[in-house]
Amino acid sequence: MNEKFRIASLLHTDVKQTALHDYDVNTAQKVRNYHRSFPMYKQTPLCCMQNTAADLGLGNIYVKNEAERFGLNAFKVLGGSFAVGSILAERAGKNIFDTDYTQLISAEIKNKNKDLTFITATDGNHGRGVAWSARQFGCKSIVYMPKGSVAERLENIKKAGADASITDLNYDNTVRLATKHANENGFFLVQDTAFDNYVEIPQRIMQGYCTMALEAHEQLPEKPTHIFLQAGVGSMAAAVTAFFASVYGENRPVITIVEPLTADCFYRTAKANDGKMHCVDGDMKTIMAGLACGEPCSLAWDILSQYADHFIAFHDEAAADGMRLLARPYGQDTPIVAGESGASAFGCATEIMRNPELSELRKILQLNENSVVLFFNTEGATDTENYNKIIKEL
Ligand SMILES: Cc1ncc(COP(=O)(O)O)c(C=O)c1O
């Protein structure tokens, strides 16, 4: 097709689909009640980009802007705060669905948990969310980052209260390091990816992301025909996919998962479609730091293999173009500050619409002037220096 874009599609004709009640509207409403109990909760905006859509040859574009979530510049805290809360609720003999922020910050619960340590590995946003959540509830946190992580992201995690450091390992091996230290020291691992028998916490994290999906669903004035979702380990993409699949059933929007070319584990797994997950090793260099993950979350693949339609691996420059177009959209559309991972899906779809060499892709995805496309800007400028450098370029 084009060495900068690869696509694998799944037909789902003979797939027996599993129930989605863990991510349906009912569950999402309960999760949102939990998030609403935080004093800093505010619904993030859904921006309509009608002029930009018209210029690209699309019917309409909506961007859910998570840069404003809890003042932390990314959606990830939705998952971390729900998982940390669920651990604390369980220790207090309660169910997270019947527990709120006020109960978790009560002197009684805080006192019981003051020596607890949560540990995680992160490209930046997830670790910041876990550190912030641990501090809210009077607990400690340790955060490891992969080699090459940006100093600003490390500093923000430290400011959120964590003992944070950059390792000389890639993302997936940093996850293994955090897991090892959790097991050796009795820390609680709050990882946003499922592996072996580690599924309960990642599932809580995915449920946490349902708040974002539910808000978007309620804010949308029309049904989206397409949803584009960026994937690192795939937990966010799977939670949103499961939510919208549960809302729309067989009439769900066309769901496309996008990843950097260098970290294309979902593309490889979908292409092989042999019941196994296909991983990527090495440094996975990409500007989309939040998506530089080589091993799919097993829970995420279980959902995406049943409900996502297309898997695209694409090049960094399209993500950078996406950042620029969101910063300087057409006509009266509201400018959006989107980081490299945040703008990735939007940038991928933008180039698919604009590049004459990608007409075949447009056909496969059924993208045209009647399409109503939903994106999630999952982060603001979390690496300010790189953001400013990219935005300055034409
Ligand atoms: C900004 C941003 N967007 C998207 C993702 C992808 O989320 P997931 O790892 O659940 O696929 C991440 C992951 O860190 C991220 O930081």
The ligand as an ORCA input file, in Angstrom:
! r2SCAN-3c Opt
* xyz 0 1
  C      -1.479     10.092     25.656
  C      -1.711      8.641     25.510
  N      -2.576      8.225     24.590
  C      -2.816      6.914     24.400
  C      -2.172      5.961     25.169
  C      -2.449      4.524     24.899
  O      -3.094      3.892     25.962
  P      -2.920      2.320     26.118
  O      -1.510      2.084     26.608
  O      -3.967      1.931     27.093
  O      -3.093      1.722     24.790
  C      -1.256      6.366     26.142
  C      -0.538      5.395     26.949
  O       0.292      5.717     27.780
  C      -1.010      7.734     26.308
  O      -0.145      8.191     27.220
*
